[in-house]
Amino acid sequence: MILPRTKKKTAWTETGVNINKKVYEKSDPKLREHIEKTSFDFYGQMSKKLQIDAVFNLVQGRNTFLLAGTGFGKSRIPEIYFKMIPKKKKAVVLTLNPLDTLGDNQVAEKIDAGFTAINLTKETFTPKVAEEISQGVYQFVYLSPEIFLNSKLFDKIYFSTEFQERLALIVVDEAHMIYIWGLVETMRSLKKASLFARHQDSGIFRPCYGNLGGHLLFRNDKPILLLSATCRPVAIDAIKRSLKLTDANLDILRGELTRPEIRIVRVPMANSLASALDLIKVFPSHKDVADDQMVPALVYSGSRNRTLTVLEVIDRARETPGKCYIPKSSGARRFHSCQNWKRGRKTRAGHHSNDDRMDALAITPMCLRVAFAMDNRHGYIPLWEDDPNYIEECQREIRENMAKCCCSNCDEENSIKLIDNLPAASVSNFDSIVSDKFTASKSYDLKAKYPKRHTGTRKRKILPDERLEMDKFKLSMIKELHAYYYTIFKRGGSLMPKHLFADEEAEAIVNSFHNITTIQKLRRVIGVEAFVGQLEWLFKWINVYKENRDKEINNKSGGESEDVLESQPSKRIKTAAIRGVSRVSLDSAEALDHAERSPTKKMIAAATRNSLALERQAYNDMERAIELARKVQVEGIIQAVKKDYTSQNLRILQP
């Protein structure tokens, strides 16, 4: 409906483009009838009331902001308005849109409808095309804000008298984008950086787009038509400020923004947003659904890198590795667009920040269809059933006889079933899946599509009886590595091998001893090498130690088995010995008692500790001797320098 406000007609001028004078002089009822008849004659069907109201406003020269859902037919409004202008004027309708792809589609629609149109891009906008635009060859001209603001060639056309005489209307499609552009233009540096961090497509996303108002003021007093399918109150106010419009010179027409035919399903995320792995449960495998049978889908990402990540995940879901790198793939392609962000809020009402609105949208238990409608109309996401605006919107949908909502909050059970059936979705069965009439012929195992989780390296538990051996291993490794270091570098420097590899690194190797099978794994344990050849030498040394240890264990186990076989007589021999052999004499028994016994485990451990202590002491003594020699060498150098310096001064002082 049109907001109740009386407006005066813009004066019909002698210069520039005007509508047909007979049409201009019609009374309001007659003008509406004429617009309706023109639309019916051209399209063969009746126009919607809101379309007639919008054209009626434009004919009277009033700036108009139309809020209507996608598929309403907003693109027909400039076409009907163009029919009100005499053909001999060669009028031009200028349309700003944020996407080159959207402009290409609209150009195709205009050509099919019998109009001449062109979409200005870096490739198509040439001096020849600029001359054709000035001459009125193209009735509809589509261009991006970047060309509208930054192209010197277009400035030359736009500000020329010849073009201004042909300009009939300026259309801003997806007008909510002006709010986003204006946000970046007016934010302080900290918040501006935050916005750029969220939308890193800086090649397309330019803060100067917030300055559209200055250019749009120069339009030869022709009306502006703003079109949007989603625009919150705070965005509308910001757009009016950016374009220098007020309530006195802008009419807002509000249509139905709720789309009952759209089913909204909120899918809880099981993986991080950066990984995008939750898309695996949305797209079917190429073995089940061919590329040409896939359901068309759009995935919005905040940056170019994330877009590529999404394509890689879709490859996992489709089981077509590497296909994402094909520019003209028949499965998924990469487009760079500049879009708005839908966020949420965790409070009852008011104009909410983007982060808060996104949080609220993620947790709200209310009907999602109503939540989106309230976000567009009131600027916040409802969280409670007793919210007056929520109650009013629910009652309005009932009065409008809208179909029952089947969102994931209103019909949770069937929504879960729908998500489970998406791996089988195709063009032929998608309607039955959405309407909960589809039954899958087989179950789909998606676990194989997910990347394998890399388990962390577990430290080896050192048993008490192994600690002595490992300490000996560490000491030998440190000692030999330091000796190897001195084969490469001379002694006496300020950097010593103990500064590069000591007990801490050796202990890390001991704890991960069983996992070190490659040089790369050794690097993960102790980090990058401190000097050239360190990792290679350590890896070889560890492998030699493992081989020697394995040989020792095998030899020991083999010898023990032979001793066991030899020490175990047969049953007959043992029985005969028990029956026939006389008892050992007392003297022999006493002799056996006094015989030398084999050493115990404690004795062996004590001997090993003593040996390690002696080796450690010898190593420390050697290190101290090296350190002392270095200090003596440094002291000698200092004394020599002092002596030389003193002798030079004495020569200078002598007459």
Buried (B, 14 or more C-beta within 10 A) or exposed (E): EBEEEEBEEBEEEEEBBBBBEEBBEBEEEEBBEBBBEBBEEBBEEEBBBBBBBBBBBBBBBBBBBBBBBEEBBBBBBBBBBBBBBEEEBBBBBBBBBBBBEBBBBBBEBBEEBEBBBBBBBEEBBEEEBBEBBBEBBBBBBBBBBBBBBEBEBBBEBBEEEEBBBBBBBBBBBBBBBBBBBBBBBBBEEEEBEEBBEEBBBEEBBBBEBBBBBEBBEEBBEBBBBBBBBBBBEBBBEBBBBBBEBEEEEBBBBBBBBBBBEEBBBBBEEEEEEEBBBBBBBBBBBBEBBEEEBBBEEEBEBBBBEBBBBBBBBBBBBBBBEEBBEEEEBEBBEBEBBBBBBBBBBBBEBEBBEBBBBBBBBBEBEBBBBBBBBBBBBBBBBBBEEEBEBBEBBBEEBEEEEBEEBBBBBBBEEBBEBBBBBBBBBBEEBBEEBBEBEBEEEEEBEEEEBBEEEEEEBEBBEBEEEEEBBBBBBBBBBBBEBBEBBEEEEEEEEEEBBBEBBBEEBBBBBBBBBEBBEEEEEBBEBBEEBBBEEBBEBBBEBBEEBEEEEEEEEEEEEEEEEEEEEEEEEEEEEEEEEEEEEEEEEEEEEEEEEEEEEEEEEEEEBEEBEEEBEEBBEEBEEEBEEBEEEBEEEEEEEEEEEEEEEEEEEEEEEEE
